[in-house]
Amino acid sequence: MNSSGFAGFSPGDGGGEPLRVAVRPASDLDIPAILEVNDLAGRPANTMESLAAAISDPGRLVVAATVDGRLAGWAKTHYWDHADGAAPAGHYLGGVTVLQALRRRGVATSLTNARLDWIWERSGTAWYVVNAGNLPSIELHRQWGFSEAARASRFHTTTFTGGTGLLMRARRPAR
């Protein structure tokens, strides 16, 4: 971790051999393991209730990634039905959390592919917000064509350590 709380990163860094990752929609049975992954990753706490609400919401997707049958990470989407400043209404990628020992081995990529496939079935544009200092996330998302649309200290309900966040946009690839 660097002083901003993000993992140290240089473009092209790899974490080792790519893993065989299985991604599926999360269920309520995954909630205890998701909470454990969050705790081990030092991420802000979700609650059982907030995860259950997200899992049951047909306008959102929560996905679980497993490696050798064990939860390796998870991720979600958000849908905002209204604009808020520079942040438009639409489908947003939520956070990705991967166990530290399994990072940069394809888990986050697999989780993001699954969420973007789901978003592309519903919209021609996908959004995500990220701290300007989170270089691993920014670099990861370049492969799907995400580029900066705006900078602000807040987008919808998300505020940023250090004060600067990026609103990133990608368009559905031609079919």
Rosetta constraint file for C-alpha pairs under 8 A:
AtomPair CA 1 CA 5 HARMONIC 5.54 0.50
AtomPair CA 1 CA 6 HARMONIC 5.20 0.50
AtomPair CA 1 CA 7 HARMONIC 4.14 0.50
AtomPair CA 1 CA 8 HARMONIC 5.54 0.50
AtomPair CA 2 CA 6 HARMONIC 5.64 0.50
AtomPair CA 2 CA 7 HARMONIC 5.96 0.50
AtomPair CA 2 CA 8 HARMONIC 5.67 0.50
AtomPair CA 4 CA 133 HARMONIC 7.21 0.50
AtomPair CA 4 CA 161 HARMONIC 7.58 0.50
AtomPair CA 4 CA 162 HARMONIC 7.77 0.50
AtomPair CA 6 CA 133 HARMONIC 7.61 0.50
AtomPair CA 6 CA 134 HARMONIC 6.07 0.50
AtomPair CA 7 CA 136 HARMONIC 7.52 0.50
AtomPair CA 9 CA 13 HARMONIC 6.72 0.50
AtomPair CA 9 CA 135 HARMONIC 6.75 0.50
AtomPair CA 9 CA 136 HARMONIC 6.09 0.50
AtomPair CA 10 CA 136 HARMONIC 7.95 0.50
AtomPair CA 11 CA 136 HARMONIC 7.84 0.50
AtomPair CA 11 CA 139 HARMONIC 6.95 0.50
AtomPair CA 13 CA 104 HARMONIC 7.70 0.50
AtomPair CA 14 CA 104 HARMONIC 5.47 0.50
AtomPair CA 14 CA 105 HARMONIC 6.94 0.50
AtomPair CA 15 CA 102 HARMONIC 7.50 0.50
AtomPair CA 15 CA 103 HARMONIC 6.23 0.50
AtomPair CA 15 CA 104 HARMONIC 4.53 0.50
AtomPair CA 15 CA 105 HARMONIC 5.40 0.50
AtomPair CA 16 CA 104 HARMONIC 7.38 0.50
AtomPair CA 16 CA 105 HARMONIC 6.14 0.50
AtomPair CA 17 CA 105 HARMONIC 6.27 0.50
AtomPair CA 18 CA 105 HARMONIC 4.48 0.50
AtomPair CA 18 CA 106 HARMONIC 5.63 0.50
AtomPair CA 19 CA 67 HARMONIC 7.20 0.50
AtomPair CA 19 CA 105 HARMONIC 5.81 0.50
AtomPair CA 19 CA 106 HARMONIC 6.23 0.50
AtomPair CA 19 CA 107 HARMONIC 7.36 0.50
AtomPair CA 20 CA 67 HARMONIC 6.30 0.50
AtomPair CA 20 CA 68 HARMONIC 7.92 0.50
AtomPair CA 21 CA 65 HARMONIC 6.31 0.50
AtomPair CA 21 CA 66 HARMONIC 5.79 0.50
AtomPair CA 21 CA 67 HARMONIC 5.23 0.50
AtomPair CA 21 CA 106 HARMONIC 7.39 0.50
AtomPair CA 21 CA 107 HARMONIC 6.28 0.50
AtomPair CA 21 CA 110 HARMONIC 7.00 0.50
AtomPair CA 22 CA 65 HARMONIC 5.53 0.50
AtomPair CA 22 CA 66 HARMONIC 5.25 0.50
AtomPair CA 22 CA 67 HARMONIC 6.57 0.50
AtomPair CA 22 CA 110 HARMONIC 7.94 0.50
AtomPair CA 23 CA 63 HARMONIC 6.56 0.50
AtomPair CA 23 CA 64 HARMONIC 5.62 0.50
AtomPair CA 23 CA 65 HARMONIC 4.42 0.50
AtomPair CA 23 CA 66 HARMONIC 6.46 0.50
AtomPair CA 23 CA 110 HARMONIC 6.87 0.50
AtomPair CA 23 CA 111 HARMONIC 6.53 0.50
AtomPair CA 23 CA 114 HARMONIC 7.20 0.50
AtomPair CA 24 CA 63 HARMONIC 5.52 0.50
AtomPair CA 24 CA 64 HARMONIC 5.58 0.50
AtomPair CA 24 CA 65 HARMONIC 6.70 0.50
AtomPair CA 25 CA 61 HARMONIC 7.07 0.50
AtomPair CA 25 CA 62 HARMONIC 5.87 0.50
AtomPair CA 25 CA 63 HARMONIC 4.34 0.50
AtomPair CA 25 CA 64 HARMONIC 6.10 0.50
AtomPair CA 26 CA 30 HARMONIC 6.13 0.50
AtomPair CA 26 CA 55 HARMONIC 6.65 0.50
AtomPair CA 26 CA 62 HARMONIC 5.50 0.50
AtomPair CA 26 CA 63 HARMONIC 4.78 0.50
AtomPair CA 26 CA 64 HARMONIC 5.17 0.50
AtomPair CA 27 CA 31 HARMONIC 7.27 0.50
AtomPair CA 27 CA 55 HARMONIC 6.43 0.50
AtomPair CA 28 CA 51 HARMONIC 7.94 0.50
AtomPair CA 28 CA 52 HARMONIC 6.02 0.50
AtomPair CA 28 CA 55 HARMONIC 7.12 0.50
AtomPair CA 30 CA 34 HARMONIC 6.08 0.50
AtomPair CA 30 CA 64 HARMONIC 7.72 0.50
AtomPair CA 31 CA 35 HARMONIC 6.13 0.50
AtomPair CA 31 CA 48 HARMONIC 6.39 0.50
AtomPair CA 31 CA 51 HARMONIC 6.77 0.50
AtomPair CA 31 CA 52 HARMONIC 7.48 0.50
AtomPair CA 32 CA 36 HARMONIC 6.27 0.50
AtomPair CA 32 CA 48 HARMONIC 7.70 0.50
AtomPair CA 33 CA 37 HARMONIC 6.18 0.50
AtomPair CA 33 CA 71 HARMONIC 6.69 0.50
AtomPair CA 34 CA 38 HARMONIC 6.21 0.50
AtomPair CA 34 CA 71 HARMONIC 7.58 0.50
AtomPair CA 34 CA 73 HARMONIC 7.42 0.50
AtomPair CA 34 CA 74 HARMONIC 6.84 0.50
AtomPair CA 35 CA 39 HARMONIC 6.17 0.50
AtomPair CA 35 CA 45 HARMONIC 7.39 0.50
AtomPair CA 35 CA 46 HARMONIC 6.93 0.50
AtomPair CA 35 CA 47 HARMONIC 7.61 0.50
AtomPair CA 35 CA 48 HARMONIC 7.80 0.50
AtomPair CA 36 CA 40 HARMONIC 6.12 0.50
AtomPair CA 37 CA 41 HARMONIC 6.04 0.50
AtomPair CA 37 CA 71 HARMONIC 7.87 0.50
AtomPair CA 37 CA 72 HARMONIC 7.58 0.50
AtomPair CA 37 CA 73 HARMONIC 6.77 0.50
AtomPair CA 37 CA 97 HARMONIC 7.34 0.50
AtomPair CA 37 CA 98 HARMONIC 7.18 0.50
AtomPair CA 37 CA 99 HARMONIC 6.19 0.50
AtomPair CA 38 CA 42 HARMONIC 6.09 0.50
AtomPair CA 38 CA 43 HARMONIC 5.09 0.50
AtomPair CA 38 CA 44 HARMONIC 7.17 0.50
AtomPair CA 38 CA 45 HARMONIC 6.76 0.50
AtomPair CA 38 CA 46 HARMONIC 7.91 0.50
AtomPair CA 38 CA 97 HARMONIC 6.77 0.50
AtomPair CA 39 CA 43 HARMONIC 6.18 0.50
AtomPair CA 39 CA 44 HARMONIC 7.93 0.50
AtomPair CA 39 CA 45 HARMONIC 7.23 0.50
AtomPair CA 40 CA 99 HARMONIC 7.06 0.50
AtomPair CA 41 CA 97 HARMONIC 7.22 0.50
AtomPair CA 41 CA 98 HARMONIC 7.30 0.50
AtomPair CA 41 CA 99 HARMONIC 6.14 0.50
AtomPair CA 41 CA 100 HARMONIC 6.47 0.50
AtomPair CA 43 CA 97 HARMONIC 7.85 0.50
AtomPair CA 46 CA 50 HARMONIC 6.38 0.50
AtomPair CA 46 CA 51 HARMONIC 6.74 0.50
AtomPair CA 47 CA 51 HARMONIC 6.21 0.50
AtomPair CA 48 CA 52 HARMONIC 6.05 0.50
AtomPair CA 49 CA 53 HARMONIC 6.13 0.50
AtomPair CA 50 CA 54 HARMONIC 6.24 0.50
AtomPair CA 51 CA 55 HARMONIC 6.07 0.50
AtomPair CA 52 CA 56 HARMONIC 6.17 0.50
AtomPair CA 53 CA 57 HARMONIC 6.12 0.50
AtomPair CA 54 CA 60 HARMONIC 6.43 0.50
AtomPair CA 54 CA 61 HARMONIC 7.27 0.50
AtomPair CA 54 CA 62 HARMONIC 6.82 0.50
AtomPair CA 55 CA 60 HARMONIC 7.32 0.50
AtomPair CA 55 CA 61 HARMONIC 6.64 0.50
AtomPair CA 55 CA 62 HARMONIC 5.68 0.50
AtomPair CA 57 CA 61 HARMONIC 7.66 0.50
AtomPair CA 59 CA 78 HARMONIC 7.70 0.50
AtomPair CA 59 CA 79 HARMONIC 6.43 0.50
AtomPair CA 60 CA 76 HARMONIC 7.24 0.50
AtomPair CA 60 CA 77 HARMONIC 5.41 0.50
AtomPair CA 60 CA 78 HARMONIC 5.62 0.50
AtomPair CA 60 CA 79 HARMONIC 6.43 0.50
AtomPair CA 61 CA 76 HARMONIC 5.42 0.50
AtomPair CA 61 CA 77 HARMONIC 5.31 0.50
AtomPair CA 61 CA 78 HARMONIC 7.66 0.50
AtomPair CA 61 CA 115 HARMONIC 7.03 0.50
AtomPair CA 61 CA 118 HARMONIC 7.72 0.50
AtomPair CA 62 CA 74 HARMONIC 7.33 0.50
AtomPair CA 62 CA 75 HARMONIC 5.80 0.50
AtomPair CA 62 CA 76 HARMONIC 4.18 0.50
AtomPair CA 62 CA 77 HARMONIC 6.57 0.50
AtomPair CA 63 CA 74 HARMONIC 5.58 0.50
AtomPair CA 63 CA 75 HARMONIC 5.46 0.50
AtomPair CA 63 CA 76 HARMONIC 6.14 0.50
AtomPair CA 63 CA 111 HARMONIC 6.84 0.50
AtomPair CA 63 CA 114 HARMONIC 7.72 0.50
AtomPair CA 63 CA 115 HARMONIC 7.61 0.50
AtomPair CA 64 CA 71 HARMONIC 6.81 0.50
AtomPair CA 64 CA 72 HARMONIC 7.81 0.50
AtomPair CA 64 CA 73 HARMONIC 6.13 0.50
AtomPair CA 64 CA 74 HARMONIC 4.45 0.50
AtomPair CA 64 CA 75 HARMONIC 6.78 0.50
AtomPair CA 64 CA 111 HARMONIC 7.51 0.50
AtomPair CA 65 CA 71 HARMONIC 5.86 0.50
AtomPair CA 65 CA 72 HARMONIC 5.59 0.50
AtomPair CA 65 CA 73 HARMONIC 5.20 0.50
AtomPair CA 65 CA 74 HARMONIC 5.76 0.50
AtomPair CA 65 CA 107 HARMONIC 6.78 0.50
AtomPair CA 65 CA 110 HARMONIC 7.70 0.50
AtomPair CA 65 CA 111 HARMONIC 6.63 0.50
AtomPair CA 66 CA 70 HARMONIC 5.05 0.50
AtomPair CA 66 CA 71 HARMONIC 4.41 0.50
AtomPair CA 66 CA 72 HARMONIC 5.10 0.50
AtomPair CA 66 CA 73 HARMONIC 7.04 0.50
AtomPair CA 67 CA 71 HARMONIC 6.57 0.50
AtomPair CA 67 CA 72 HARMONIC 6.01 0.50
AtomPair CA 72 CA 98 HARMONIC 5.85 0.50
AtomPair CA 72 CA 99 HARMONIC 5.70 0.50
AtomPair CA 72 CA 102 HARMONIC 7.06 0.50
AtomPair CA 72 CA 107 HARMONIC 7.31 0.50
AtomPair CA 73 CA 96 HARMONIC 7.31 0.50
AtomPair CA 73 CA 97 HARMONIC 5.32 0.50
AtomPair CA 73 CA 98 HARMONIC 4.06 0.50
AtomPair CA 73 CA 99 HARMONIC 6.07 0.50
AtomPair CA 73 CA 107 HARMONIC 6.95 0.50
AtomPair CA 73 CA 108 HARMONIC 7.62 0.50
AtomPair CA 74 CA 96 HARMONIC 5.98 0.50
AtomPair CA 74 CA 97 HARMONIC 5.55 0.50
AtomPair CA 74 CA 98 HARMONIC 6.65 0.50
AtomPair CA 74 CA 111 HARMONIC 6.97 0.50
AtomPair CA 75 CA 94 HARMONIC 6.51 0.50
AtomPair CA 75 CA 95 HARMONIC 5.74 0.50
AtomPair CA 75 CA 96 HARMONIC 4.47 0.50
AtomPair CA 75 CA 97 HARMONIC 6.36 0.50
AtomPair CA 75 CA 111 HARMONIC 6.42 0.50
AtomPair CA 75 CA 112 HARMONIC 7.80 0.50
AtomPair CA 76 CA 93 HARMONIC 6.42 0.50
AtomPair CA 76 CA 94 HARMONIC 4.99 0.50
AtomPair CA 76 CA 95 HARMONIC 6.48 0.50
AtomPair CA 76 CA 96 HARMONIC 7.24 0.50
AtomPair CA 76 CA 115 HARMONIC 7.25 0.50
AtomPair CA 77 CA 91 HARMONIC 6.93 0.50
AtomPair CA 77 CA 92 HARMONIC 5.55 0.50
AtomPair CA 77 CA 93 HARMONIC 4.51 0.50
AtomPair CA 77 CA 94 HARMONIC 4.74 0.50
AtomPair CA 77 CA 95 HARMONIC 7.99 0.50
AtomPair CA 77 CA 115 HARMONIC 6.93 0.50
AtomPair CA 78 CA 91 HARMONIC 5.84 0.50
AtomPair CA 78 CA 92 HARMONIC 5.05 0.50
AtomPair CA 78 CA 93 HARMONIC 6.32 0.50
AtomPair CA 78 CA 94 HARMONIC 6.12 0.50
AtomPair CA 79 CA 89 HARMONIC 7.46 0.50
AtomPair CA 79 CA 90 HARMONIC 5.61 0.50
AtomPair CA 79 CA 91 HARMONIC 4.57 0.50
AtomPair CA 79 CA 92 HARMONIC 6.11 0.50
AtomPair CA 80 CA 88 HARMONIC 7.82 0.50
AtomPair CA 80 CA 89 HARMONIC 4.92 0.50
AtomPair CA 80 CA 90 HARMONIC 5.30 0.50
AtomPair CA 80 CA 91 HARMONIC 6.57 0.50
AtomPair CA 80 CA 92 HARMONIC 7.74 0.50
AtomPair CA 81 CA 89 HARMONIC 5.02 0.50
AtomPair CA 81 CA 90 HARMONIC 6.40 0.50
AtomPair CA 82 CA 88 HARMONIC 6.64 0.50
AtomPair CA 82 CA 89 HARMONIC 4.47 0.50
AtomPair CA 82 CA 90 HARMONIC 7.72 0.50
AtomPair CA 83 CA 87 HARMONIC 5.60 0.50
AtomPair CA 83 CA 88 HARMONIC 4.06 0.50
AtomPair CA 83 CA 89 HARMONIC 4.56 0.50
AtomPair CA 83 CA 156 HARMONIC 7.94 0.50
AtomPair CA 84 CA 88 HARMONIC 6.30 0.50
AtomPair CA 84 CA 89 HARMONIC 7.72 0.50
AtomPair CA 84 CA 155 HARMONIC 6.87 0.50
AtomPair CA 84 CA 156 HARMONIC 5.62 0.50
AtomPair CA 85 CA 155 HARMONIC 7.39 0.50
AtomPair CA 85 CA 156 HARMONIC 7.97 0.50
AtomPair CA 86 CA 150 HARMONIC 6.72 0.50
AtomPair CA 86 CA 155 HARMONIC 7.35 0.50
AtomPair CA 87 CA 155 HARMONIC 5.81 0.50
AtomPair CA 87 CA 156 HARMONIC 6.74 0.50
AtomPair CA 87 CA 167 HARMONIC 7.08 0.50
AtomPair CA 90 CA 123 HARMONIC 7.93 0.50
AtomPair CA 90 CA 125 HARMONIC 7.73 0.50
AtomPair CA 90 CA 126 HARMONIC 7.33 0.50
AtomPair CA 90 CA 127 HARMONIC 7.37 0.50
AtomPair CA 91 CA 119 HARMONIC 6.60 0.50
AtomPair CA 91 CA 123 HARMONIC 7.45 0.50
AtomPair CA 91 CA 125 HARMONIC 7.56 0.50
AtomPair CA 91 CA 126 HARMONIC 5.69 0.50
AtomPair CA 91 CA 127 HARMONIC 6.24 0.50
AtomPair CA 92 CA 126 HARMONIC 5.84 0.50
AtomPair CA 92 CA 127 HARMONIC 4.50 0.50
AtomPair CA 92 CA 128 HARMONIC 5.04 0.50
AtomPair CA 92 CA 129 HARMONIC 7.92 0.50
AtomPair CA 93 CA 112 HARMONIC 7.98 0.50
AtomPair CA 93 CA 115 HARMONIC 7.20 0.50
AtomPair CA 93 CA 116 HARMONIC 7.92 0.50
AtomPair CA 93 CA 126 HARMONIC 7.29 0.50
AtomPair CA 93 CA 127 HARMONIC 6.27 0.50
AtomPair CA 93 CA 128 HARMONIC 5.05 0.50
AtomPair CA 93 CA 129 HARMONIC 7.91 0.50
AtomPair CA 94 CA 128 HARMONIC 6.90 0.50
AtomPair CA 96 CA 108 HARMONIC 6.53 0.50
AtomPair CA 96 CA 111 HARMONIC 7.58 0.50
AtomPair CA 97 CA 108 HARMONIC 7.71 0.50
AtomPair CA 98 CA 102 HARMONIC 6.72 0.50
AtomPair CA 98 CA 103 HARMONIC 6.11 0.50
AtomPair CA 98 CA 107 HARMONIC 6.97 0.50
AtomPair CA 98 CA 108 HARMONIC 6.84 0.50
AtomPair CA 99 CA 103 HARMONIC 6.47 0.50
AtomPair CA 102 CA 107 HARMONIC 7.33 0.50
AtomPair CA 103 CA 107 HARMONIC 6.92 0.50
AtomPair CA 103 CA 108 HARMONIC 7.58 0.50
AtomPair CA 104 CA 108 HARMONIC 7.51 0.50
AtomPair CA 106 CA 110 HARMONIC 6.08 0.50
AtomPair CA 107 CA 111 HARMONIC 6.26 0.50
AtomPair CA 108 CA 112 HARMONIC 6.04 0.50
AtomPair CA 109 CA 113 HARMONIC 6.09 0.50
AtomPair CA 109 CA 140 HARMONIC 7.44 0.50
AtomPair CA 110 CA 114 HARMONIC 6.33 0.50
AtomPair CA 111 CA 115 HARMONIC 6.36 0.50
AtomPair CA 112 CA 116 HARMONIC 6.00 0.50
AtomPair CA 113 CA 117 HARMONIC 6.06 0.50
AtomPair CA 114 CA 118 HARMONIC 6.38 0.50
AtomPair CA 115 CA 119 HARMONIC 6.21 0.50
AtomPair CA 116 CA 120 HARMONIC 5.91 0.50
AtomPair CA 116 CA 126 HARMONIC 7.39 0.50
AtomPair CA 117 CA 121 HARMONIC 6.52 0.50
AtomPair CA 118 CA 122 HARMONIC 7.01 0.50
AtomPair CA 119 CA 123 HARMONIC 5.87 0.50
AtomPair CA 119 CA 124 HARMONIC 7.99 0.50
AtomPair CA 119 CA 125 HARMONIC 7.97 0.50
AtomPair CA 119 CA 126 HARMONIC 6.72 0.50
AtomPair CA 120 CA 124 HARMONIC 5.93 0.50
AtomPair CA 120 CA 125 HARMONIC 7.40 0.50
AtomPair CA 120 CA 126 HARMONIC 7.67 0.50
AtomPair CA 120 CA 172 HARMONIC 5.95 0.50
AtomPair CA 123 CA 172 HARMONIC 7.71 0.50
AtomPair CA 124 CA 171 HARMONIC 5.70 0.50
AtomPair CA 124 CA 172 HARMONIC 4.92 0.50
AtomPair CA 125 CA 169 HARMONIC 6.91 0.50
AtomPair CA 125 CA 170 HARMONIC 5.77 0.50
AtomPair CA 125 CA 171 HARMONIC 4.56 0.50
AtomPair CA 125 CA 172 HARMONIC 5.95 0.50
AtomPair CA 126 CA 169 HARMONIC 5.83 0.50
AtomPair CA 126 CA 170 HARMONIC 5.31 0.50
AtomPair CA 126 CA 171 HARMONIC 6.36 0.50
AtomPair CA 126 CA 172 HARMONIC 7.57 0.50
AtomPair CA 127 CA 167 HARMONIC 7.07 0.50
AtomPair CA 127 CA 168 HARMONIC 5.61 0.50
AtomPair CA 127 CA 169 HARMONIC 4.66 0.50
AtomPair CA 127 CA 170 HARMONIC 6.51 0.50
AtomPair CA 128 CA 167 HARMONIC 6.01 0.50
AtomPair CA 128 CA 168 HARMONIC 5.26 0.50
AtomPair CA 128 CA 169 HARMONIC 6.70 0.50
AtomPair CA 129 CA 155 HARMONIC 7.26 0.50
AtomPair CA 129 CA 158 HARMONIC 7.98 0.50
AtomPair CA 129 CA 165 HARMONIC 6.68 0.50
AtomPair CA 129 CA 166 HARMONIC 5.51 0.50
AtomPair CA 129 CA 167 HARMONIC 4.62 0.50
AtomPair CA 129 CA 168 HARMONIC 5.96 0.50
AtomPair CA 130 CA 134 HARMONIC 6.76 0.50
AtomPair CA 130 CA 137 HARMONIC 7.45 0.50
AtomPair CA 130 CA 138 HARMONIC 7.48 0.50
AtomPair CA 130 CA 160 HARMONIC 7.99 0.50
AtomPair CA 130 CA 165 HARMONIC 5.52 0.50
AtomPair CA 130 CA 166 HARMONIC 5.30 0.50
AtomPair CA 130 CA 167 HARMONIC 6.79 0.50
AtomPair CA 130 CA 168 HARMONIC 7.70 0.50
AtomPair CA 131 CA 160 HARMONIC 5.77 0.50
AtomPair CA 131 CA 161 HARMONIC 7.14 0.50
AtomPair CA 131 CA 164 HARMONIC 6.20 0.50
AtomPair CA 131 CA 165 HARMONIC 4.39 0.50
AtomPair CA 131 CA 166 HARMONIC 6.16 0.50
AtomPair CA 132 CA 164 HARMONIC 5.79 0.50
AtomPair CA 132 CA 165 HARMONIC 5.13 0.50
AtomPair CA 132 CA 166 HARMONIC 5.80 0.50
AtomPair CA 134 CA 138 HARMONIC 6.43 0.50
AtomPair CA 135 CA 139 HARMONIC 5.94 0.50
AtomPair CA 136 CA 140 HARMONIC 6.02 0.50
AtomPair CA 137 CA 141 HARMONIC 6.21 0.50
AtomPair CA 138 CA 142 HARMONIC 6.55 0.50
AtomPair CA 139 CA 143 HARMONIC 7.72 0.50
AtomPair CA 141 CA 145 HARMONIC 6.92 0.50
AtomPair CA 141 CA 146 HARMONIC 5.70 0.50
AtomPair CA 142 CA 146 HARMONIC 5.18 0.50
AtomPair CA 142 CA 147 HARMONIC 7.06 0.50
AtomPair CA 144 CA 170 HARMONIC 6.83 0.50
AtomPair CA 145 CA 169 HARMONIC 7.84 0.50
AtomPair CA 145 CA 170 HARMONIC 5.34 0.50
AtomPair CA 145 CA 171 HARMONIC 7.28 0.50
AtomPair CA 146 CA 168 HARMONIC 5.72 0.50
AtomPair CA 146 CA 169 HARMONIC 5.02 0.50
AtomPair CA 146 CA 170 HARMONIC 4.41 0.50
AtomPair CA 146 CA 171 HARMONIC 7.88 0.50
AtomPair CA 147 CA 168 HARMONIC 5.21 0.50
AtomPair CA 147 CA 169 HARMONIC 5.53 0.50
AtomPair CA 147 CA 170 HARMONIC 6.66 0.50
AtomPair CA 148 CA 166 HARMONIC 6.39 0.50
AtomPair CA 148 CA 167 HARMONIC 5.90 0.50
AtomPair CA 148 CA 168 HARMONIC 4.51 0.50
AtomPair CA 148 CA 169 HARMONIC 6.45 0.50
AtomPair CA 149 CA 166 HARMONIC 7.40 0.50
AtomPair CA 149 CA 167 HARMONIC 5.43 0.50
AtomPair CA 149 CA 168 HARMONIC 5.37 0.50
AtomPair CA 149 CA 169 HARMONIC 6.17 0.50
AtomPair CA 150 CA 166 HARMONIC 5.85 0.50
AtomPair CA 150 CA 167 HARMONIC 5.06 0.50
AtomPair CA 150 CA 168 HARMONIC 7.24 0.50
AtomPair CA 151 CA 164 HARMONIC 6.65 0.50
AtomPair CA 151 CA 165 HARMONIC 5.61 0.50
AtomPair CA 151 CA 166 HARMONIC 4.67 0.50
AtomPair CA 151 CA 167 HARMONIC 6.19 0.50
AtomPair CA 152 CA 163 HARMONIC 7.75 0.50
AtomPair CA 152 CA 164 HARMONIC 5.67 0.50
AtomPair CA 152 CA 165 HARMONIC 5.41 0.50
AtomPair CA 152 CA 166 HARMONIC 6.65 0.50
AtomPair CA 152 CA 167 HARMONIC 7.99 0.50
AtomPair CA 153 CA 159 HARMONIC 5.92 0.50
AtomPair CA 153 CA 160 HARMONIC 6.10 0.50
AtomPair CA 153 CA 163 HARMONIC 4.97 0.50
AtomPair CA 153 CA 164 HARMONIC 4.84 0.50
AtomPair CA 153 CA 165 HARMONIC 5.61 0.50
AtomPair CA 154 CA 158 HARMONIC 5.53 0.50
AtomPair CA 154 CA 159 HARMONIC 4.52 0.50
AtomPair CA 154 CA 160 HARMONIC 6.77 0.50
AtomPair CA 154 CA 164 HARMONIC 7.84 0.50
AtomPair CA 154 CA 165 HARMONIC 6.76 0.50
AtomPair CA 155 CA 159 HARMONIC 6.81 0.50
AtomPair CA 155 CA 165 HARMONIC 7.79 0.50
AtomPair CA 155 CA 167 HARMONIC 7.51 0.50
AtomPair CA 159 CA 163 HARMONIC 7.28 0.50
AtomPair CA 159 CA 165 HARMONIC 7.43 0.50
AtomPair CA 160 CA 164 HARMONIC 5.85 0.50
AtomPair CA 160 CA 165 HARMONIC 5.76 0.50
